[in-house]
Amino acid sequence: MCGRVGSNGAGKTTFVNMLTGVYVPSEGSIEFTKDDKPIKVNGIKPYKITALGLARTFQNIRLFKDMTVLENVLIAMNKDVDYGVITALLRLPKYYKSEIAMKKKAMELLTIFHLEDKCEELACNLPYGEQRRLEIARAMAAKPKLLFLDEPAAGMNPQETADLTRLIHQIKDDFHLTVILIEHDMSLVMTICERIYVLDYGKCIANGVPEVIKNDKRVIKAYLGEDI
């Protein structure tokens, strides 16, 4: 099942930042189930939350712009490195074997995201839409069970948004993971979401399937400014 979130106002940023460890909630608790065991993630460092199986992208693209496309994906695989410092310094056989295996996996991801022919280009030289795809590919390199996409359609033209829609469907189907989409583009949300939670300045005003949400008077008022 793939759950997404539509949001309005500053509340959505706080929402995803709390879930990924950037902010610590002042009250309540956040739990993530791994191997049928609930784990409290309040106050855990973001890199540890990533290791549990939660990955994210950002509204404002955050790539390592002076690194290549391939390097951007490889850096997300550091948690899976199975050799130590001495092995790396001495360039022992295990080092090369591990590096070759990681590059192979990274190239497989880039192929899925149609970026394999750009692997040696600097991230900063990619067009906007491809930078978005690269950021998602980097998140997928962390092997998430839950993927947060923070306004991935922001700044995209209609063709790029259509391509993004197909890509999100592909990610869900091919990788069998849950995607939470935080997005203002209601047409995109209605097209791909199975369940929607609508936030109006941090307060949940409606939740349900798309058919219910699009006819909810509170949602119409919040997004279109109409009277109820």
Summary of the structure (lengths in Angstrom):
residues: 228
radius of gyration: 19.1
end to end distance: 32.2
largest distance: 70.0
contacts: 668
relative contact order: 0.18
helix: 48%
strand: 18%
